[in-house]
Amino acid sequence: MKYIFCLCCTFLLPRLNAQTAEDRAGVERALLNYVEGFYEGDTIKLMESLKPGVHKIGYWKNKTSGAYDFDGQMTYADAIAYSKNVLLKKNFAKPGSVKKAVVLDVSEYTASGKVYAWWGIDYILLSRHGNKWMIEQVLWEGPPQAK
């Protein structure tokens, strides 16, 4: 019986420690940096949260057909350029725009989250690099109303 208890502790205790308050806060900060980077035109926040090889794809609702259409991939360079354009044109998110980051799961080296923004909902996968959480993949869907 002692052997089974020790074996369980060996495998379960490290998993219990994998999700610390500091990790959750780091994941949440990466998620908020992501949405705020786009809202505020802040390239620094985007660079702090996006991996250079980020894979971001999504779907917009077509105003003519009413169906969701694939909107293509936004690369790291595209995201930075978009953010710069927001700042240049002062095309910031409207006051009161939805901005919510939800941490769904945190493991030792991987995490997932969900972001609610004016453009819809993003499901996000992150990975730990040292003590920093970085966004690896984003899958988003625009709101039900037409683009």
C-alpha positions as CSV (number, residue, x, y, z in Angstrom):
1,M,0.0,0.0,0.0
2,K,2.9,2.4,0.8
3,Y,4.4,1.6,-2.6
4,I,1.1,2.6,-4.4
5,F,0.8,5.8,-2.3
6,C,4.4,6.8,-3.1
7,L,3.9,6.0,-6.7
8,C,0.8,8.2,-6.9
9,C,2.6,11.0,-5.1
10,T,5.5,10.8,-7.5
11,F,3.2,11.2,-10.6
12,L,0.5,13.4,-9.2
13,L,2.3,16.0,-7.1
14,P,4.4,17.5,-10.0
15,R,1.1,18.0,-11.9
16,L,-0.5,19.8,-9.0
17,N,2.4,22.2,-8.9
18,A,2.4,22.8,-12.7
19,Q,-0.4,25.3,-12.5
20,T,0.7,28.1,-10.1
21,A,-0.9,31.5,-9.6
22,E,2.2,33.0,-11.3
23,D,1.7,30.8,-14.3
24,R,-2.0,31.7,-14.6
25,A,-1.1,35.4,-14.3
26,G,1.6,35.0,-17.0
27,V,-0.8,33.3,-19.4
28,E,-3.5,35.9,-18.7
29,R,-0.9,38.7,-19.3
30,A,0.0,37.2,-22.7
31,L,-3.7,37.0,-23.6
32,L,-4.3,40.6,-22.6
33,N,-1.1,41.8,-24.4
34,Y,-2.5,40.2,-27.5
35,V,-5.8,41.9,-27.5
36,E,-4.5,45.2,-26.2
37,G,-1.7,45.2,-28.8
38,F,-4.4,45.2,-31.5
39,Y,-6.8,47.5,-29.7
40,E,-4.1,50.1,-28.8
41,G,-1.8,49.7,-31.8
42,D,0.9,48.6,-29.4
43,T,3.5,46.5,-31.2
44,I,5.6,46.1,-28.0
45,K,2.7,44.2,-26.4
46,L,2.2,42.0,-29.5
47,M,6.0,41.2,-29.6
48,E,5.8,40.4,-25.9
49,S,3.1,37.8,-26.5
50,L,3.4,36.4,-30.0
51,K,6.0,33.8,-31.1
52,P,7.5,34.9,-34.4
53,G,6.2,31.6,-35.9
54,V,2.6,32.2,-34.7
55,H,-0.1,30.5,-36.7
56,K,-3.3,32.6,-36.7
57,I,-6.4,31.7,-38.8
58,G,-10.0,32.6,-38.6
59,Y,-13.5,32.9,-40.1
60,W,-15.7,35.9,-40.8
61,K,-19.4,35.7,-41.5
62,N,-20.0,36.7,-45.1
63,K,-22.6,39.5,-45.2
64,T,-24.0,38.3,-48.6
65,S,-24.3,34.6,-48.1
66,G,-24.6,34.5,-44.3
67,A,-22.0,31.7,-44.2
68,Y,-18.7,31.8,-42.5
69,D,-15.8,32.1,-44.8
70,F,-12.1,31.3,-44.1
71,D,-10.2,34.6,-43.7
72,G,-6.7,33.2,-44.3
73,Q,-3.7,33.3,-42.1
74,M,-2.3,36.3,-40.2
75,T,1.5,35.9,-39.7
76,Y,3.6,37.6,-37.1
77,A,4.6,40.3,-39.6
78,D,1.0,40.8,-40.5
79,A,0.0,41.2,-36.9
80,I,2.8,43.8,-36.2
81,A,1.9,45.7,-39.4
82,Y,-1.8,45.7,-38.5
83,S,-1.0,47.1,-35.0
84,K,1.3,49.8,-36.5
85,N,-1.6,50.7,-38.8
86,V,-4.0,51.0,-35.9
87,L,-1.6,53.5,-34.3
88,L,-0.8,55.4,-37.5
89,K,-4.5,55.9,-38.4
90,K,-5.6,56.2,-34.8
91,N,-8.1,53.5,-35.5
92,F,-8.3,52.3,-31.9
93,A,-11.0,50.0,-30.5
94,K,-14.1,51.9,-29.7
95,P,-14.6,52.8,-26.0
96,G,-16.4,50.0,-24.2
97,S,-15.3,47.3,-26.8
98,V,-15.4,43.9,-25.3
99,K,-11.9,42.8,-23.9
100,K,-11.9,39.7,-21.9
101,A,-9.2,37.1,-21.4
102,V,-10.0,33.7,-19.9
103,V,-7.3,31.2,-18.9
104,L,-8.7,27.8,-19.8
105,D,-5.9,25.5,-18.8
106,V,-2.2,25.7,-17.6
107,S,0.2,22.8,-17.6
108,E,3.9,22.9,-17.0
109,Y,4.9,24.0,-20.5
110,T,1.6,24.5,-22.4
111,A,-1.6,26.5,-21.8
112,S,-4.8,27.5,-23.5
113,G,-7.0,30.5,-23.3
114,K,-9.9,32.3,-24.9
115,V,-10.1,36.0,-25.8
116,Y,-13.3,37.9,-26.4
117,A,-12.7,41.0,-28.6
118,W,-14.6,43.3,-30.9
119,W,-13.8,41.0,-33.8
120,G,-15.1,37.9,-32.2
121,I,-13.7,35.0,-30.1
122,D,-10.1,33.7,-30.3
123,Y,-9.0,30.3,-28.9
124,I,-5.3,30.5,-28.1
125,L,-2.6,27.9,-27.4
126,L,0.5,29.1,-25.6
127,S,3.9,27.6,-24.6
128,R,6.3,28.5,-21.8
129,H,9.7,29.8,-22.7
130,G,11.7,30.2,-19.5
131,N,9.3,32.1,-17.2
132,K,7.4,33.7,-20.1
133,W,4.3,32.5,-21.9
134,M,4.1,33.0,-25.6
135,I,1.2,32.5,-28.1
136,E,1.9,29.8,-30.6
137,Q,-1.5,29.4,-32.3
138,V,-4.8,31.3,-32.7
139,L,-8.1,30.1,-34.1
140,W,-10.8,32.8,-34.2
141,E,-14.3,33.3,-35.4
142,G,-15.9,36.6,-36.1
143,P,-19.2,37.7,-34.5
144,P,-22.5,36.5,-35.9
145,Q,-23.2,39.9,-37.4
146,A,-21.9,40.6,-41.0
147,K,-18.4,41.9,-41.6
